[in-house]
Amino acid sequence: MKRRLLVSAAAVLAAAVLGAQAVSAQAIITNGTIKLGVNELGHLNLGGGVLSAQGTTTTVGLRLLTGTGEYESTADGCECEGWGVGVSGGTYDGATGYANESAGTAGLFTPIFASTATTATSTVRIRSGATDVLEVTHEYRPSAVAALYEVIVTITNVGTETAGTGASGIRYRRVMDWDIEPTAFNEFVTLAGWPAANLIGSSNDGFCSADPFTDRTSGGFCSATNYAGSLDANFDRLGSDDHGALFDFGFDALAPGASKTFTTFYGAAASRAAVLAALGAVGAEVYSIGECARAVSGDCPATFAYGFKGVGGTPIDPDAVPEPATMGLLALGLVGLAAGGYRRRKQS
């Protein structure tokens, strides 16, 4: 797929929100195994890197560094990786901000960005009218295992009133279009971790808005119903086709000055088994795995993962996850009729 160009009202709004000056704070960071391109607002997919092993992009999203090149997973085609935070209920009900290169960015103010060769930290604020309500920080840093970067996410109420009401008063969404090289736009995707107390929605659809208040099943490029069994459920090697992952979380309302912190993980390894072992080592509770279209035959040079910890789930035992060659073939049969329409929709 050619990169989707979304010149829209959202892009205009983003420029106005961030001020007249161009965004310049950004970084490509690496621990020698994983490479990430981090934008000022905390989302991935940043131009200016070396050409990927597939030879299709210099934009860096999430990459595995190998002896034969750098395998990319989120930057080919739609640069749809992003995040969003919102307030549900109370005085600040509906306040939201989100960042996504292709699907739109809005509602984020006063960005602060700092980086080193191995780390990057983004801090932004979300407003209700003219009042700063939430401060959101994404701190990217190497984890205890080389196959994973950890991202410490902290959401703080900087307002004078309680932000949100109830157990899902604070919303967080993370979404990405998996484009796993060397078969970008054609991958197997796994999702595990249901049920988790804070996980209130998920799907295999990487094209939805990063706004946590938008419907994850319809509107724009988002249509998770195209894939049987993907909505709010665990699934194993769904595909192969062009899809991704979406996670919606709900956290307790925050009193003034209070914070919520949890951890996410981005990473990759040479095999599915190695990725599962890494996720198990860090205690991930919820995750998505992206594998190339040759996964069933065991011929993928890189397998990618995105996980969460501190979201009310049970740390996943990687030894309990079956090797799903048969299940992958079954999933292919279930989604075959829908895949053609979905693929056409992703063309420019």
N, C-alpha and C positions, 0 to 999 in steps of 0.2 A: 504494500500500500504506500502511495505517496503521502508525504506529511500533510495532514489536514490543516488547512489555513483557516482559522476562525477569526476573521476580522469583524468584530462585533461590538455591540454596545458594552459588553462586559470588558473588553479590552480598553475601550475609551474610559470607562469608569475606573479601571485599575490605574490608568495613567493619572487621572485626576486625584484618586485617593492617595497615591504615593508621592504626589507633588510634581512640579515641573521638571525637576532634574531626573536624568536617566538613572535606572538602577545599575550600579557598578560593583557593589560588594557581592562577591561570590567566590567559590573556591572549588577546585578539584582536589580531593584528598584521597590518601591511600595508606593502608597498613602493609603494603607489599604483596597482599593477596587479593584484597577487595579494593576497588576504586569507585568513588562516588563523585558526582557532579552536583554540588549543593548551591541552590540559589539563595539570594538574600532573604527571601520569605520562608525558607526552610523546606521547600520542595525540591525534587530532583530534576535532572535533565538540563545540563549546562553545556553549551557549545565551546569549542576550542581545544578539545582533547585530540589524541592521536586517532587515526583511522582504526575502526574496529576490525577484528579478525575476519568478519564477513566482508569487509571492505565497503560498507554502505553508509557509515556515519562517523563524524568526529564529535557528535554530541555525546556527553557522558551522563548516563543515568546511574545504573548499577552494573558494574563489570567484574568479571573474574579474570585475573591476570594469570596467563599460562605461558609455557615455553613456546607455544605456537601463536601467540597473540592475545588480544584483549577481547573477550566475548561479552557483548552487550545484551541487556535484557529489557530495558524500558524506553530506550531512545529511538529505536527504529520506528518509522511511521508516526503514529499519534504519540506525542509526548504528554501523555495523560496522567502521569504520576502526580498526586497532590494530596492536600489535607484541608480540613475545615473544622472550625469550632463554633458552637452556637449556644445561646441561652434559651431554655424552655421554661416558661412560666415566670410569674413575679413581675417586679418593676421593669426589668430589662428584657422581658419576653421578646424573642425574635431577633435579638442582636446576634449578628453572625459575621464571620470573615473567613475567606478561603483562598487558596493559592493553587493554580494548575496552569501549566504552560499553554495547553491547547484548549481546555474546556472552560477557561475564564477565571479571573482573579478579581476579588472585590473585598472591601470592608476591613482592610488591614492598614494600620497606621503606625507612624514613627518607627520604622524598622531599624534595628541595631544588629550588625553582623560582625563577627570576629572569627578568624581562622588561623590555623597553623598548617604544616604539611600533612598532619594526620587528623586534625579536628576541625569542626566548624560549629558555630553556635549562632542561631537566629532567634531574635526576640522581637515580637510585634505586639500591637494592642488592637483590641476590638472595641468599638464604641456603640453606645445607645444614644442616638442623637449626637449631642456634642460632648457626652460624658464618656470617659474611658472606663470600661467595665472589666475587661479581662486582659491579662497579659499572658502571651503564649510563647514558651521557649522550647526550641528543638536543639538539643545538644548532641551532635554526632561525634562519636569517639570509638576507638578500637575496643572490642569486647575481650573477654577472657580467652576466646578462641579465635584463631586467625580467620576462620571462614565467615565470621559475622562481625559487622559493625553494630554497635548499640546506639540507640537514639533515646536520650532521656527527655521525655515530654513533661513539661510542667505548666499547668494552667492555674493562674492566680487571680482571685477577685481583687481588683484595684479600685473598685467602686465603693460607694458608701451604703449600699443596700445589698441584701442577699441576692446572689445571682442564681436564678432558676428556682424551681420547686420540686421536691420529691427526689426519688432515686435516679431519675434521668434528667435532672435539671440542667446538667452540662453535657453537651453532645460533642463527640469527636468522630470525624470520618477520615479514613485513609483509603485511597483508590489508586490503582495502577493498571495500565494496559501491559500485560506481559507480551513482549516480543523477543522470544528466546532465540539467540543465534546458535547454530548456523541455519535454523529454519524459521527466521522471524516471520510473524503473522500466522504461524501454524505450530501450536504447542499443546501439550497436556498440562492440565492444571488440577491441583489437589487443594482442598480446604479441610482443615481439621480444627476442633476445639469446641464445637457445640456439645453441650450447653456451657455457657460461661455467664456469670451473673451480670457483667457489664456489657456483654455482646448482645445488641438489640436488633441487629440486621446484618446480612452479608449476602454476597452473590459472586458469580464468576465474571461480572461485567465490569470491565475496566474503563468504559467510556462515559460513565455517569459524571455529573458535576461533583466537585469536591464540597459543595455547600451541604452541610449535614441535614438541612431541612428539605432538600429536594427528594422527590420520589425515586427510589432506587430501581424501579421496575418499568418506568416509562418516561417519555419526554426527551427531546433531543436525540443524541446517539445512544441513550441508555435504554436497554430493553432486555432485562435479565431473563424474561420468560422464554427467550429463544432457546434456553438450555434446560432440558428436563432435569429436575432434581437439584438445581443449583441454588435456589433461593432459601436462605435461612436454614442451611443444612450442611452437614459434612458430605464431601464427595471425593472420590479417588480417581486420579488420572482421567478427568473429563476431557473429551476431545477425541482426536486432535483437531484443533481449529484455532481461530484467532480470538482469544479472550484473555481475561485478566482476573482481578480480585477487587472486592469492595468490602470494607468493614465499617459498621456503624456501632459506636459505643455510647452508653449513657452512664454518667457518673452523678453522685449526690450533688445537690445544690451546694454552692459555696458561700459561706458567710464572708463579710468584708475582711480582707486580709488572709483568708484561708486559701490553700492550694491543693491541687490534685496532681500527683506525679505517677507516671507509669513508664514502662520501657518498651520500645519497639526494636526490632532487629532486621537489618538488611544484610544479605550475604549470599554466598555461592560456594560450590565445591565441584570437584570433578565427577561426583556421582550422587545419586539420590541418598544412598546409605550414609555417605559422609555428611550431607546436609542434615539429615535426620539426627545423626549423632551430635552435630553442633547445636541444633535446637534443643536436644535433650540436655546437653551440657550446661546451657544457660538457663534452663527451666522455663522455656517458652510454653505458654498455655494455649495459644491460638496461632495458626499459621496458614500461609498459602505457599505452595511449591509450584514453580514453573519449570517444565522440562521441554526439550525440543521434540519435534515430531517423530524422531527416531528412538524415543525413550523405551518403547516396548522391546526393541531389539538390543537395548543397552549400548547404543552408539551415539550418545550425546557427550560432547566434550565439557559441558558445563550444565549444572543444575542450580537453580536460583530459589531463594526463599525470602519471605517476609513474615515476621512473627511478632507476638505481643506477650508481655509479662506484666502482672499486676492488674489484670482486668477481670478478676473474679473467677478464673478458671482453674482447672487442675493441670499441673505441669505434665506435659505429654511424655509418655514413655515411647521412644522411637522404636523399641523392640516389639511393641504391640501393633505397629502399623504393618499390614501385610504387603508383600510385593505384588502389585495389582495388575499383572499383565492381562489376565482374563477379564478383570473388571474394566480395564481401559478399553478393551475391544468391545465389551458390552456397551460402555458409555458412547463409543463411537457410533454404534448402531442406533442408540436412542436419540442422538442429536443430529443424525445425518440429514434428516428432512429439513430441519431449521437452519442448518449451517450455511446453505447456499444463499439464503436471503440475508443472513447476518454478514457474510463476506461481501456481498454486493453493497450493503449499506456502508461498509468501511472504506470503499473506494472513494477517491476524491470526486 
